[in-house]
């Protein structure tokens, strides 16, 4: 159901909406990389001396072309750079503003404000988030409430408590939709044009104004689309397709009613059937007592004429009479459109005229339509079921005998190619050049002979008992108990037999046969197949108790699903080989498998489901028992217990490990031991690297182009490769040295730089030395002659590249 899916979708949306929409606006201070990156440019040595007018322990002042900055006491920073202005007082205040466009961010404590283009986002982190843009706005109070609006929709709800309330309102278009959900169980949808058009109360009611009403617990469904209506209530179903002009009513399994253009069908099983289409109509009624005697008189008009229609029926048309009389002839109508004239008498399955298309009409029917006679103007119909309608025009010169004329009991017509006779209720005959039908005592006995395919048919109490045969098919029936038919399709001959509780089908062809037998509703079936492309096969299935399949190669039996066994015989290929070799022994039969739950056995396996599975073969066996897996072969074995213990032995190696070598590992090849580890301790010799690890005493690793050494608990560490060399004492806390071999750049720190540090940069041959990270003393030199020495960042001596000397920034 669409409404059920949408309910779940909006539930998930409301749970996570603040994660995807609200929180990203306030969790992180808004930054723009293009504005922040210009502050990250590294300036040092002579370049720093030229661009900074003051630099000491208390403050730094930068002043050069379009670059002005002040940094004081580590808390205050001010930048006026080409792209932006920035001011901050850590951790209370931060402000950045772009000079080229409308971007600005400001934070005071946890109050944030961001301006970007036309949008403004604000927050009192982490509790309240709000903002607006040209066509949208939002407000979120975590964890209690959220709301957002734009040109298309407006919604609000409770993100942390999605079961409580959710609302979504569309604000664009002609049909503005309002979606509301309360406690997840109640759902409503309202729009300006349709009003309340959808609602649901889970799991009781699902309703859509122009589509459906669904009551799952009552098994009721109603579809009310404009061109298609549909109802379902338990075994009762109704549909009305206005486009196709089709209507269907079903009360399973006894009632049926169907109407479509040119076709109608009514059923009250097994007592009443009414069927009619463009070619034929049938009516069988054994419920005559459901309607008492009736008489109706109506006025009708057509093409300016006025008629009186009279209908009379006894016991639901046990005897029926119908009449039309013209009482007013319109003088304005000069010509009346008449049905096509009947030039010659003819036999048709469906009558060509009715009372509604006639000026004068009289009709009789007896025994619910078994015998019918109709007179419309000059045209006549007569029928004795199951014969067809005989139609003629009395204005013609045809030799038609009708006695008595008003209520005929004897009817006779005979020509060179057509004969039709009725002596009601004793006899009826219909004969033409291709077929002949005879009926005796109504439908007590019926004969039919058709030249096509030499078809002969006999019926007793038609249509209940019937026997027929022809060159292409044959069959008989005793309704509603028994139906049998035989027919041919291409090269296959089919035979079907159906009863109220069974079906039997047999299909045969040269070198092929297939027989199926089924008893319902218990589903007891039997099938036999004989094909030149497959082996002969028989199957018996008494659902759900017993199943047996028999083939030339073996048999399989199942009892109550918990017992199953199969016997297999030698294949045809093996038997032929034996015959060629002179052996004439009986085919061997072996047990393919045996299941007595939970025990399962085959010729090469045995299992106790689900605890133990075992399989063996010529070279070894495998078992999976109580979570232990073992595969054993003559050349080795593999054992695994949930990867906690894993052992594998092959002709070329042996390994024993736990958790993929994480807990312990041992690997041996014929000439050497490759691995012996416990946790991190041990020896590991791989194709690309050899490691000895006895940390915290010693760890060594040697590869083709690099090596590393670790002594003591991080007392000394060395890494040496083609690209670089690194040395550490006391995990780098006591001593750190790194040198890049390609450009000879290096960094050295003693006590993390507190006692001494020395560092180089590629540009200008810059070297920096000092203690306490330069705060105690620092000495900088460059290849261009620049020198600077400072103590406590207060006293400094500088020699510029042009030879100028300064003390504390003052030239001397």
Buried (B, 14 or more C-beta within 10 A) or exposed (E): EEBBEBBEEBBEBBBEBBEEBBBEBBEEEBEBEEBBEBBEEEEBBBBBBEBBEEBBEEBBBBEEEEBBBBBEEEEBBBBBBEBBBBBBBEEEBBBBBBEEEEBBBBBEEEEBBBBBEEBBBBBBBEEBBBBBBEEBBBBBBBEEBBBBBBEEBBBBBBBEBBBBBBBBBBBEEEEBBBBBBEEBEBBBBBBEEEEEBBBBEBEEBBBBBEBBBBBBEEEBBBBBEEEBBBBBEEEBBBBBBEEEEBBBBBBEEEBBBBBBEEEBBBBBEEEBBBBBBEEEBBBBBEEBEEBEEEEEEEEEEBEEBEBBBBBBBBBBBBBBBBBBEBEEEEEEEEEEEEEEEBEEBBBBEEBBBBBEBBBBBBBBBBBBBBBBBBBBBBBBBBBBBBBBBBBBBEEBEBEBEBEEEEEBBBBBBEEEEBBBBBBBBEBBBBBBEEBBBBBBEBBEBBBBBBEEEEBEBBBBBBBEBBBBBBEEBBBBBBEEEBBBBBBEEEEEBBBBBBBEEBBBBBBBBEEBBBBBBBBEEEEBBBBBBBEEEEEEBBBBBBEEEBBBBBBEBBBBBBBEEEEBBBBBBBBEEEBEEBEEEEEEEEEEEEEBBBBEEEEBBBEEBBBBEEEBBBBBEEEBBBBBEEEEBBBBBEEBBBBBBEEEBBBBBEEEEBBBBBEEBEBBBBBBEEEEEBBBBEEEBBBBBEEEBBBBBEBEEEBBBEEEEBBBBBBBEBEBBBBBEEEBBBBBBBBBBBBBBBBBEEEEBBBBBBBEBBEBBBBBBEEBEBBBBBBBEBBBBBBBBBEEEBBBBBEBBEEBBBBBBEEEEBEEEEEE
